[in-house]
């Protein structure tokens, strides 16, 4: 069974930083790209970042480019995102999701999310 | 990037009703569309991918159709557990994803 468990969220002041982590199990981790998706309170889903299975290629939404850094450790089956220069608009539940590609790509398994609150 | 527009944004229906949600893409995306269900406080759950393929374990009352720029998600007979928010999603270039704005389905 695929399991994704996020951690690392919390309350942080504007301009601060956090490292969010996602621990994966139940599949061959290095064979899959992974993504982070966030959801602000009462709002819709927003893709944030993706990383290839090898970790060699990363992608970011324009809204977080230069402030967020995604990484993965295939020996530990974890994918992290370092979020910095945080703003109030970054307040959201952050989900990690597995990217499944078979002619098309979609997010087939999601973690339960970790809440990041940016406030002074 | 391709934009996805869902309609309606809000839908009120009764148990047993047949409901349809539409997702329109700003340009043609073949059949590269997925649908998700999200309940309050929970992670999104994949329902359909490749526009019409039902994810394993999803009840057959859910179906998807469409290609190009117009897609639909249909629930043939609403059950109490189906009241939730639904999102469409497609892959942009380079492993970036776009979501529709969501359709909130509530009990009438």
Boltz contact constraints between the chains, C-beta under 6 A:
constraints:
  - contact:
      token1: [A, 33]
      token2: [B, 95]
      max_distance: 6.0
  - contact:
      token1: [A, 44]
      token2: [B, 101]
      max_distance: 6.0
  - contact:
      token1: [A, 44]
      token2: [B, 102]
      max_distance: 6.0
  - contact:
      token1: [A, 45]
      token2: [B, 87]
      max_distance: 6.0
  - contact:
      token1: [A, 45]
      token2: [B, 99]
      max_distance: 6.0
  - contact:
      token1: [A, 47]
      token2: [B, 96]
      max_distance: 6.0
  - contact:
      token1: [A, 47]
      token2: [B, 97]
      max_distance: 6.0
  - contact:
      token1: [A, 50]
      token2: [B, 95]
      max_distance: 6.0
  - contact:
      token1: [A, 59]
      token2: [B, 94]
      max_distance: 6.0
  - contact:
      token1: [A, 59]
      token2: [B, 95]
      max_distance: 6.0
  - contact:
      token1: [A, 59]
      token2: [B, 96]
      max_distance: 6.0
  - contact:
      token1: [A, 95]
      token2: [B, 43]
      max_distance: 6.0
  - contact:
      token1: [A, 104]
      token2: [B, 32]
      max_distance: 6.0
  - contact:
      token1: [A, 104]
      token2: [B, 50]
      max_distance: 6.0
  - contact:
      token1: [A, 105]
      token2: [B, 91]
      max_distance: 6.0
  - contact:
      token1: [A, 106]
      token2: [B, 34]
      max_distance: 6.0
  - contact:
      token1: [A, 106]
      token2: [B, 49]
      max_distance: 6.0
  - contact:
      token1: [A, 108]
      token2: [B, 46]
      max_distance: 6.0
  - contact:
      token1: [A, 110]
      token2: [B, 43]
      max_distance: 6.0
  - contact:
      token1: [A, 110]
      token2: [B, 44]
      max_distance: 6.0
  - contact:
      token1: [A, 112]
      token2: [B, 43]
      max_distance: 6.0
  - contact:
      token1: [A, 113]
      token2: [B, 43]
      max_distance: 6.0
